[in-house]
Amino acid sequence: MKRGFFILGLLLLLTNAACHSTQLRMPSEPIGANERSTGISEGHSGGFMLMGFIPINQNDRFQSALNTAVAKSGGTRLTDVVISERWFWTPVGNGLVFKVQGVGVAPK
């Protein structure tokens, strides 16, 4: 019985252990006279480091999150961009989730 609780506790610890970065606000051009705001949008993209050295979806996760946020906003670019990242650990590797938030901008 004690062994079962120990294994359960260890599994919960390993699957729920995670970190989160501080948010970083990126400087961007303000909304121009010929542009309009389409509202706040966000995009996520994840990657995984299998066994700590085999990258899966690592190279394009930043661009993918940005493209998702722009597409959701219905605009052509984002302004007031804030980025953050979350990490989590599993027995077979590390996962990373990149998040982009910003205000969508489209032509008038």
Helices and strands as residue ranges (DSSP letters): H 2-16, E 18-20, E 24-26, E 35-50, E 54-56, H 61-73, E 77-90, E 93-107
